Amino acid sequence: MVATFEFFECCTATRKGADMRKIQNIGTKISLSSIGRSGKKQSRKTILVAGGAGFLGSHLCKRLLDEGHTVICADNFQTGRSANVLELTTNSSFSVIRHDVIKPLKLAGPLDEIYNLACAASPPKYQQDPIHTMQTCVNGTLNLLNMARDKGARFFQASTSEVYGDPVVHPQSEGYFGNVNPYGPRSCYDEGKRAAEALCHDFAERYDVTVKVARIFNTYGPQMLADDGRVVSNFIVQALRGEPITIYGSGSQTRSFCYVDDLVDGIVKLIRSDGSVTTPVNLGNPVEFTIRQLAELVIEQTGTGSHLKMCTLPVDDPKQRRPDISKAKQTLNWEPSIMLAEGVRRTTAYFASQLQAEPQAISESA
């Protein structure tokens, strides 16, 4: 028996620039057993990445393809973009399915690893439809865990530092239970991710599914959406456009920023770690910066004359966020290597190229 599902094929590019090219659903049925047969090493894995067209997911897909694996990207394209995976479609080992994980995904044939990155991660995006956000976190995770159980696949769950809420313990270690408002505007995401972690634990205990959970702290880099509401992309795009840089609150609140390549490396090390790693692991950069320091760095890197515009701090926005990554260092031999200045330089270059290629493309979200 073989799997059949709809896939996307890259149409011919008529102009340069990823946002001028689209991936079109042409409704072709293909077999899972036929994907990526290029005669490479026999140890290659077949991997499903849910949310694979998003910022983090697309970087992960590229990393897995570079390792020689067969990668299936499933995304509902709510916040994922066809442009993020356009270049990957030239690889015969890569395929894309338009699918929302709140509904079960049926694939026959083997799967070795499943990565669940399917959920909008920026506050403006996940607050647009809080019920769907909860469904993605809970129903989506449940559906993918059932698939992992049935396939005997390893399972990676992208959790979040938001499970710590507005923490009163600094830095946050995995043993901290958090300080989360269950009724606030961010609760759909915060509590949804906490519920997803509980499901992962239960599947590991009851069904012996190999589950790895990462609590991901602020991550940034190329292929972020310009309008996704996260602070790094907000500041860079505002500066490149010569607009005031908007700071919510006094700017004294802190975050730790991890470059996407470092984060992806941690994710891959985690899912392939041995059986001793059974509980959530913090992945993030432990170096703490104030929001004002980030804004000043962006102004320096972009060379623009943007000034700071102070606005009211949103409800439940954490005042301080910094991971304790001792566990990741000890069990995964992992820690970030790319400093903030270098990461911001690379991210600024990405957004600058997008603006230069087509001014409106930087805002395009699909």
C-alpha positions as CSV (number, residue, x, y, z in Angstrom):
1,M,0.0,0.0,0.0
2,V,1.3,3.5,-0.9
3,A,0.5,7.0,0.3
4,T,-1.2,9.5,-1.9
5,F,-1.5,13.2,-1.3
6,E,-1.6,16.4,-3.1
7,F,1.7,18.1,-3.7
8,F,2.9,21.5,-4.9
9,E,5.1,22.1,-7.9
10,C,7.1,25.2,-8.5
11,C,6.0,27.0,-11.6
12,T,8.4,28.6,-14.0
13,A,9.9,31.8,-12.7
14,T,9.1,34.8,-14.9
15,R,11.1,37.3,-12.9
16,K,13.8,37.3,-10.2
17,G,12.7,37.4,-6.6
18,A,11.1,34.6,-4.6
19,D,7.9,36.6,-4.0
20,M,7.3,36.8,-7.8
21,R,7.1,33.1,-8.0
22,K,4.4,30.9,-6.6
23,I,4.0,27.3,-5.7
24,Q,0.8,26.0,-7.2
25,N,-1.4,23.1,-6.0
26,I,-1.8,21.1,-9.2
27,G,-3.6,18.2,-7.5
28,T,-1.2,15.4,-8.6
29,K,-1.2,12.2,-6.6
30,I,2.2,10.7,-5.7
31,S,3.4,7.8,-3.8
32,L,5.4,8.2,-0.6
33,S,7.6,5.3,-1.7
34,S,8.6,7.2,-4.9
35,I,9.8,10.4,-3.2
36,G,13.5,11.3,-3.5
37,R,14.8,8.1,-5.0
38,S,18.2,9.4,-6.1
39,G,20.4,6.4,-5.2
40,K,22.0,8.1,-2.2
41,K,23.1,6.4,1.0
42,Q,20.7,3.8,2.5
43,S,20.7,5.4,5.9
44,R,18.6,8.3,4.7
45,K,15.4,9.0,6.7
46,T,11.9,9.9,5.6
47,I,10.8,12.9,7.7
48,L,7.6,14.9,8.1
49,V,7.9,18.6,9.0
50,A,4.6,20.1,10.0
51,G,4.7,23.9,9.6
52,G,7.6,23.4,7.2
53,A,6.9,26.5,5.1
54,G,7.2,28.8,8.1
55,F,10.3,30.8,9.2
56,L,11.8,28.1,11.5
57,G,10.3,25.1,9.6
58,S,11.8,26.1,6.2
59,H,15.3,26.4,7.7
60,L,14.8,23.0,9.3
61,C,13.7,21.5,6.0
62,K,16.8,22.8,4.3
63,R,19.0,21.4,7.0
64,L,17.4,18.0,6.7
65,L,17.7,18.0,3.0
66,D,21.3,19.0,3.2
67,E,21.8,15.9,5.3
68,G,20.5,13.8,2.5
69,H,17.1,12.9,3.9
70,T,13.6,12.8,2.2
71,V,11.5,15.6,3.6
72,I,7.8,16.1,3.4
73,C,6.6,19.6,4.4
74,A,3.0,20.0,5.6
75,D,1.7,23.5,6.0
76,N,-1.7,25.3,5.9
77,F,0.1,28.5,4.7
78,Q,-1.7,30.6,7.3
79,T,1.7,32.1,8.2
80,G,4.0,29.9,6.1
81,R,5.1,31.2,2.7
82,S,5.6,29.5,-0.6
83,A,8.7,31.7,-1.1
84,N,10.3,30.1,2.0
85,V,10.4,26.7,0.3
86,L,10.5,27.6,-3.3
87,E,14.3,26.9,-3.7
88,L,13.8,23.5,-1.9
89,T,11.4,22.3,-4.5
90,T,14.3,21.8,-7.0
91,N,15.4,18.9,-4.8
92,S,13.7,15.6,-5.8
93,S,13.7,14.6,-2.1
94,F,11.4,17.4,-1.1
95,S,7.6,17.6,-1.4
96,V,5.0,19.9,0.0
97,I,1.4,19.2,1.2
98,R,-1.1,21.9,1.9
99,H,-2.7,20.6,5.1
100,D,-4.0,21.9,8.4
101,V,-2.9,19.6,11.2
102,I,-6.1,20.1,13.2
103,K,-7.3,17.4,10.8
104,P,-5.5,14.0,10.7
105,L,-3.0,13.5,7.9
106,K,-3.1,10.1,6.3
107,L,0.3,8.9,4.9
108,A,1.0,5.2,4.1
109,G,4.6,4.1,4.2
110,P,7.4,4.6,6.7
111,L,8.3,7.8,8.6
112,D,11.4,8.0,10.8
113,E,10.9,11.4,12.3
114,I,8.1,13.9,12.8
115,Y,8.7,17.5,13.7
116,N,5.7,19.5,14.9
117,L,6.3,23.2,14.3
118,A,2.8,23.9,13.2
119,C,1.5,27.0,14.9
120,A,1.8,30.7,14.4
121,A,4.5,31.9,16.9
122,S,4.0,35.7,16.8
123,P,1.4,37.3,19.1
124,P,-0.5,39.3,16.4
125,K,-0.8,36.2,14.3
126,Y,-1.9,33.7,17.0
127,Q,-4.3,36.2,18.6
128,Q,-6.2,36.7,15.3
129,D,-7.9,33.4,15.7
130,P,-7.3,32.1,19.3
131,I,-9.6,29.1,18.9
132,H,-7.7,27.9,15.9
133,T,-4.5,28.5,17.7
134,M,-5.7,26.2,20.6
135,Q,-6.9,23.6,18.1
136,T,-3.5,23.7,16.4
137,C,-1.6,23.2,19.7
138,V,-3.9,20.5,21.0
139,N,-5.7,18.7,18.2
140,G,-2.8,19.2,15.8
141,T,-0.3,17.8,18.3
142,L,-2.6,14.9,19.1
143,N,-3.0,14.0,15.4
144,L,0.7,14.0,14.8
145,L,1.4,12.0,18.0
146,N,-1.0,9.4,16.8
147,M,0.9,9.3,13.5
148,A,4.2,8.9,15.4
149,R,2.8,6.1,17.4
150,D,1.4,4.3,14.4
151,K,4.6,4.7,12.4
152,G,7.1,4.1,15.2
153,A,8.6,7.5,14.4
154,R,10.5,9.8,16.7
155,F,8.6,12.9,17.5
156,F,9.8,16.5,18.1
157,Q,7.5,19.1,19.7
158,A,8.3,22.8,19.3
159,S,7.2,24.2,22.6
160,T,8.0,27.7,23.7
161,S,9.4,29.9,26.4
162,E,5.9,31.3,26.7
163,V,5.1,28.3,28.9
164,Y,6.9,30.3,31.6
165,G,4.6,33.3,31.1
166,D,5.8,36.4,32.8
167,P,8.4,34.6,35.0
168,V,9.4,35.5,38.5
169,V,12.5,33.3,38.4
170,H,15.5,34.3,36.3
171,P,17.0,32.7,34.3
172,Q,14.3,30.1,33.6
173,S,15.2,26.5,34.0
174,E,13.1,23.6,32.8
175,G,12.0,22.9,36.4
176,Y,10.2,26.2,36.7
177,F,6.4,25.8,36.4
178,G,5.9,29.3,35.1
179,N,3.6,32.3,35.8
180,V,1.0,32.1,33.1
181,N,-2.3,34.0,32.8
182,P,-4.9,31.4,31.7
183,Y,-7.4,34.1,30.6
184,G,-5.2,36.7,29.0
185,P,-4.8,37.6,25.3
186,R,-1.8,35.3,25.0
187,S,-3.3,32.4,26.8
188,C,-4.4,30.6,23.6
189,Y,-0.8,30.1,22.7
190,D,0.7,29.8,26.2
191,E,-1.8,27.3,27.5
192,G,-2.1,25.5,24.2
193,K,1.6,24.8,24.2
194,R,1.5,23.7,27.9
195,A,-1.3,21.3,26.9
196,A,0.7,20.0,24.0
197,E,3.6,19.2,26.3
198,A,1.3,17.2,28.5
199,L,0.1,15.2,25.5
200,C,3.7,14.5,24.6
201,H,4.4,13.2,28.1
202,D,1.3,11.0,28.1
203,F,2.1,9.4,24.7
204,A,5.7,8.7,25.8
205,E,4.4,7.1,29.0
206,R,1.4,5.2,27.6
207,Y,2.5,4.3,24.1
208,D,6.3,4.4,24.4
209,V,6.6,7.0,21.7
210,T,10.1,8.6,21.6
211,V,9.2,12.3,22.2
212,K,11.6,15.2,22.4
213,V,10.3,18.6,23.5
214,A,12.2,21.9,23.1
215,R,11.1,25.1,24.8
216,I,12.2,27.6,22.2
217,F,13.2,31.1,23.2
218,N,13.2,34.2,20.9
219,T,14.6,33.2,17.5
220,Y,15.3,35.4,14.5
221,G,17.0,35.3,11.1
222,P,16.3,35.4,7.3
223,Q,12.8,34.4,6.1
224,M,11.0,36.0,9.0
225,L,7.8,37.7,8.0
226,A,8.2,41.5,8.1
227,D,4.7,41.9,9.6
228,D,4.7,39.1,12.1
229,G,5.0,41.3,15.1
230,R,8.3,40.0,16.5
231,V,10.7,42.5,17.7
232,V,13.7,41.8,15.6
233,S,11.9,41.9,12.3
234,N,9.8,44.9,13.4
235,F,12.9,47.0,14.3
236,I,14.9,46.1,11.2
237,V,12.0,46.8,8.7
238,Q,11.1,50.0,10.5
239,A,14.7,51.2,10.3
240,L,15.2,50.2,6.7
241,R,12.0,52.1,5.8
242,G,13.2,55.2,7.7
243,E,10.3,54.9,10.1
244,P,10.4,55.4,13.9
245,I,11.3,52.2,15.8
246,T,8.4,51.3,18.0
247,I,9.3,50.2,21.6
248,Y,6.5,49.0,23.8
249,G,7.1,49.9,27.4
250,S,10.2,51.6,28.7
251,G,12.6,49.4,26.6
252,S,14.1,48.1,29.8
253,Q,12.4,44.7,29.4
254,T,14.8,42.0,28.3
255,R,15.0,39.1,25.8
256,S,17.6,36.7,24.7
257,F,17.9,36.3,20.9
258,C,19.0,33.1,19.2
259,Y,20.0,33.0,15.5
260,V,17.9,30.5,13.5
261,D,20.9,28.4,12.4
262,D,21.9,27.8,16.0
263,L,18.4,26.9,16.9
264,V,18.0,24.4,14.1
265,D,21.2,22.7,15.2
266,G,19.8,22.3,18.7
267,I,16.5,20.9,17.4
268,V,18.3,18.2,15.3
269,K,20.6,17.3,18.2
270,L,17.6,17.0,20.5
271,I,15.4,14.7,18.4
272,R,18.4,12.4,17.8
273,S,19.5,12.4,21.5
274,D,19.5,9.1,23.4
275,G,16.8,7.8,25.8
276,S,18.2,9.7,28.8
277,V,16.6,13.0,27.4
278,T,12.9,12.5,28.2
279,T,11.8,15.9,29.5
280,P,11.6,19.4,27.9
281,V,14.9,21.1,27.0
282,N,15.4,24.9,26.8
283,L,16.8,26.0,23.5
284,G,17.8,29.7,23.2
285,N,20.6,32.2,23.7
286,P,21.3,32.9,27.4
287,V,22.8,36.3,26.6
288,E,20.3,38.9,27.7
289,F,19.6,42.3,26.0
290,T,17.2,45.0,26.7
291,I,14.8,46.0,24.0
292,R,16.3,49.4,23.9
293,Q,19.8,47.9,23.3
294,L,18.4,45.9,20.4
295,A,16.9,49.0,18.9
296,E,20.1,50.9,19.2
297,L,22.0,48.0,17.5
298,V,19.6,47.9,14.6
299,I,19.9,51.7,14.1
300,E,23.7,51.3,14.1
301,Q,23.7,48.3,11.7
302,T,21.2,49.9,9.2
303,G,22.9,53.3,9.3
304,T,19.5,55.0,9.3
305,G,18.3,58.0,11.2
306,S,15.3,56.3,12.8
307,H,14.3,57.5,16.3
308,L,12.6,55.6,19.1
309,K,8.9,55.8,19.6
310,M,7.7,54.7,23.0
311,C,4.3,53.0,23.3
312,T,2.2,51.3,26.0
313,L,3.4,47.8,27.0
314,P,0.8,45.1,25.9
315,V,-1.1,43.1,28.6
316,D,0.9,40.0,29.8
317,D,4.0,41.0,27.9
318,P,6.9,39.4,29.9
319,K,9.3,41.9,31.5
320,Q,12.3,39.5,31.5
321,R,13.1,36.4,29.5
322,R,16.3,34.4,29.6
323,P,16.9,30.7,29.3
324,D,19.0,28.5,31.5
325,I,20.5,26.2,28.9
326,S,22.6,24.1,31.3
327,K,20.6,21.0,30.3
328,A,21.2,21.5,26.6
329,K,24.9,22.0,27.2
330,Q,25.2,18.8,29.3
331,T,22.9,16.5,27.4
332,L,23.2,17.7,23.8
333,N,26.6,19.4,23.8
334,W,24.8,22.4,22.3
335,E,25.0,26.1,22.8
336,P,24.6,29.1,20.4
337,S,27.7,30.3,18.6
338,I,26.4,33.3,16.5
339,M,26.5,36.6,18.4
340,L,23.6,39.1,18.2
341,A,25.5,41.7,16.1
342,E,26.4,39.1,13.5
343,G,22.9,37.7,13.4
344,V,21.3,41.1,13.1
345,R,23.7,41.9,10.3
346,R,22.7,38.8,8.3
347,T,19.0,39.4,9.0
348,T,19.3,43.1,8.0
349,A,20.9,42.0,4.7
350,Y,18.0,39.7,4.0
351,F,15.3,42.3,4.6
352,A,17.3,44.9,2.6
353,S,17.5,42.5,-0.4
354,Q,13.8,41.9,-0.1
355,L,13.1,45.6,-0.2
356,Q,15.5,46.2,-3.1
357,A,14.0,43.4,-5.1
358,E,10.4,44.6,-4.7
359,P,9.3,47.1,-2.1
360,Q,5.9,45.4,-1.5
361,A,7.3,41.9,-1.3
362,I,8.6,42.4,2.2
363,S,5.0,42.6,3.5
364,E,3.7,39.6,1.6
365,S,2.7,36.8,3.9
366,A,1.6,34.1,1.5
